[in-house]
Structures are given as structure tokens and as C-alpha cells.
């Protein structure tokens, strides 16, 4: 499934312009060091974090997109860094578990 | 020259704490990895240094293993990575940052003792393996990163950048 298809199926709100690419995995974490050690390339990264550190870590692991849950919004400098890395940033109103259930229903595991 | 075109993957993942210390005498900072949940908070003297506990945070450490030749590179001497936004032309890292094109970023691998008083920093083989590992992941996306050791920074404590650390993640900045 591509990023654009996932956005349409789950109602994610795009925060920046994103590159449409194939999603291969999902990783849920609120620790940036954990992301580097465990997230796979082309992952959907689901997190509560809105810190710049998140983008620096997601860039290193070649994440496909970042979804910030519970309706949280990152600051402008975080969005600017995401734009530099080409990583799509999205906001989701409900929590990580609600989004995880949707992803499983869509066949993404 | 190494005959193997390495296929690095992460191994030996270790969960613990990054404990940061500050020296009252020289103003230097250093950090260590601890698997213990309680950091040492007593001040102590070590040669000319007088170290005191500064902060700690949860962290994850790992090594890299090549799936082709079986070689493992120990990354014990990497205590963190920082995305550099240095704009100092007189700093080797800053000069490198300003040379980068779109989609290319520079990360500084931070060693345990950023005063470099012992002359040690992140090993060359560690830097080489990190570069190869991250580049292999990012190349299909048309992105590039360069990882450099912190000894190339004029001052890692004053350097402008974003540390990938699980501390201050709920701060305003």
C-alpha cells in the first residue's frame, strides 16, 4: 500500500507535502533511540512525539511517513526539518491503538 | 582494502540509560551507558577532573553485523548521534554541512568523552560501518547522510544541531 492510499483509507491529516511511496512496515514508539534500533526502512512511524529529534531519527531509518497521534501538532521548525528530509508528517485524532487496529484491518502488519 | 561489500544490520541491541556527567574543573562533559536503573549521583575526583552527575535518559545501544562476511563492529564508543546544523565555516563539521546538496544531511557520532582528553573518539571502523549502514537504507529513497566523529567538531557542547536522545522530548525547544 502507498502512503496516499493509507491517508485516504484512515483519514490522516497531512501536515506537509509528502512523497508518495510504498509502505513496507509499521513501528510504534515514543523513544527516538528505539526507532533507530528497531524501525525498518519504509515504515509508518506512529508516535506521540513532536520533537525535532523524531525527524532526525526517522530520516536515518528511511521512514516512509510519520503519524503523530492524539491530534498533536508539531512546531514549525519540526515541519521545516521534515520538509528537508522529504518525510511526510501526518496527524491522527485518535490514539496509537486505534490507528494500529485500522492498519491491521487494511492488511498492513 | 576490505573485499566485502558489507550488508550491515543491527545486532546486540542493549536497553539501558545514558548517564551524563559534568566536570567542575574543565567544564567538560562525558557520558556513559548503564544497564542499571539507578545512576551514580556521587561526585568524584579523577586526576584533574571533578565529575558530577548531570542528567540521564533511557536509551538503546546496538552494534552492526555484516550478513555477508559475518564481521561485527562494536559501537560501544558511540553514545549518541546528532543531526548537525552547524554554520561555522571554521569548523570541519560546519564546512561539511554547508557543502551538502538537497536531501543530504550530516550526523555527528558522539563519543563518551567529548573533551577528547584521552585522545579517543568513535573508532574509524565504527564511522565507516555507520555510514555504509545508513547509506544502504537511504539510497533507494534518493537521500544521503554522512556520519562523522565528534572530534571533528570545534565544540560538540556548543554545536548547533538536533541530538537523537530520549531527553528533553517534552521540552518547549
Interface residues (C-beta under 8 A of the other chain):
Chain A: X19 X21 X30 X31 X32 X33 X34 X36 X37 X38 X41 X49 X51 X52 X53 X54 X55 X56 X57 X59 X60 X61 X62 X81 X84 X85 X86
Chain B: X10 X13 X58 X59 X60 X61 X62 X81 X82 X83 X103 X105 X107 X134 X137 X138 X140 X141 X143 X145 X162 X163 X164 X165 X166 X168 X169 X170 X171
